[in-house]
């Protein structure tokens, strides 16, 4: 692939920064530096602003403000539900039901998937994992299928709406996808995916295996800091959050009110509280994720301005590989999501899908979200579950994750492919 020689030193400097930033996305940071992905994205944005000589106003225009506002607003909504103890209470209620092992697994998958479609999948995993782990340890049943079910169902379920995860919010905002239209197309593969996940965990390899590690002392008691981090159930705060969330869903489904504005108003209503201090909400907002988004917006815009990305896509098109076509888009989305994580992957692909229609946006959302189950590092939700499980003496390493993650990802991506061809 030959690029024209008119690119100057600034362009190649931007390319070097871009490559370094995405190396950081792949590695989770940069070697020998105390930088995570957010820090890498922020420093990358600073570097390209300096290299390009942009005024800060130009850099700010590269940021998709509606996406940032929508993401922030739903972080506040999720914080309300967590502070009200909603997630833990729901999980405990499910655990108290007189269900068989497979029935309990099915109920957990349904709850995790449904909650993740409305609230953040990462927050759902953060709040539910300690409760699920304690429940399994106290019952003396193998917790691994239940924790894998929680993580995978949260990823799959979050694909059902345009507010279930950050990448879907970005896709919906940039491509202006209709909320109800997206749900109609995404719901079937999501439901099928959850059923297939349950089938694999209930009847697949390891379904009947004994507990993979000894019970901690105290019959599965969890560490003190985890107990302290689990708020007690507050019916009023939970009801307040549910009313706002339900109102927002109705607005998104049946009105044309801008989603970012509606969500911001909803967040404002929740911040008006006599019991919960603003600092409690702000402490649960994922500021590093917002910084990651803003940094990548700036870095990607700088890279797009060099023209190299457009030339690469044009070259691929000349070889018969059209990025917006379902096949190439599914494969590239899945591969990139596991190389650099799903949010950076979406940011790379979105500029080349303009005018491709709603189908391409739905495919991108489903593929990048489902692909998060492939590897342990493919989704933040997976890492949250693995980290909290370790605090209970339950080891979820890449091998244990792969037993479920790889087959579930491959079969759910096949479902996406078949469904999108059917509805096309």
GIDAWO-V219815 format. One line per field, one symbol per residue. phi: phi as a letter, one per 40 degrees, with the letter a starting at -180 (. if undefined). psi: psi as a letter, one per 30 degrees, with the letter a starting at -180 (. if undefined). burial: b if it has 24 or more other C-alpha atoms within 12 Angstrom, else e. A space follows every 10 residues. Layout:
BEGIN
phi: ???
psi: ???
burial: ???
END
This chain:
BEGIN
phi: .bcdcccccc dccccccdcc cccccccgib dgbcbccccc cccccccccc ccgccccccc cccccdcccc cccccccccd ccccgccccc ccccccccbc dccccccccc cccccccbbc cccdccccdd ccccdccccg bdcdcccccc cccccccccc bcbcacccdc cccccfcccc ccddcccccc cccccccccc ccbcdgcbcc dcaccccggg cccdccdccc cccbcccccc cccccccccc cccbbbddcc cccccccccc ccbcbccdcc cccbcccdcc cddcccdccc ccccccgccc cccccccccg bcdccdcdcc cccccccccb gccdcccccd cbbdgcgcdc ccdccccccc ccccbdccac ddcccccccc cbgbcbcccc ccdccccccc cccccddccc cccc
psi: jkklgfkaee efeeeeeeee efeeeefgak kgkikaeeee eeeeeeeeee efhklfeeee ffkjeeeeee eeefeeeeee eeffgeeeee eeeeffkill eeeeeeeeee eeeeeffelk eeeeeeefee eeeeeeeefg ljfeeeeeee eeeeeeefff lggfleeeee eeeefhkkee eeeeefeeee eeeeeeeeee eefakfegll kflkklkghg kllefeeffj klkjeeeeee eeeeeeeeee eeeglgkkee eeeeeeeeee fikfekkefe eeffkieeee eeeeeeeeee eeeefffeee eeeeeeefgg jjefkedeee eeeeeeefeg leeeeeeeee fggkgfleee eeeeeeeeee fffelegfke eeeeeeeeee fggjkjafee eeeeeeeeee eeeeeeeeee eef.
burial: eeeeeeeeee bbbbbebbbb bbbbbbebbb eeeeebbbbb bbbbbbbbbe bbeeeeeebe ebbbebbbbb bbbbbbbbbb bbbbbbbbbb bbebbeeeee bbebbbbbbb bbbbbbbbbb bbbbbbbbbb bbbbbbbbee bbbbbbbbbb bbbbbbbbbb bbbbbbbbbb bbbbbbbbbb ebbbbbbbbb bbbbbbbbbb bbeeeebeee beeebeeeeb bbeeebeeeb beeeeebbeb bbebbebbbe bbbeeeebbb bbbbbbbbbb beeeebeeee beebbbeebb bbbbbbbbbb bbbbbbbbbe eebeeeeeee ebbbbbbbbb bbbbbbbbbb bbbbbbbbbb bbbeebbbbb bbbbbbbbbb bbbbbbbbbb bbbbbbbbbb bbbbbbeeeb bbbbbbbbbb bbbbbbbebb eeee
END
